[in-house]
Amino acid sequence: MNKQSLLKDIEAHRNEMVTQATHSSLSNDKVIKLSKKLDNLLNKYDRLLKNSSNS
């Protein structure tokens, strides 16, 4: 996955998480699942940046 598509995916998940939290609560199962997915995407992005700076 390239940097641009990863950023788009991160933004989409962030927006979905905020929308879900607005309509339910921060402790809602779907919001928590989206938050964990967002964390994973952000970690992937961080690793991508670290690898590209080491090259």
PyMOL commands that set and color helices and strands:
alter all, ss='L'
color gray80, all
select helices_A, chain A and resi 3-23+29-54
alter helices_A, ss='H'
color red, helices_A
deselect
rebuild
show_as cartoon
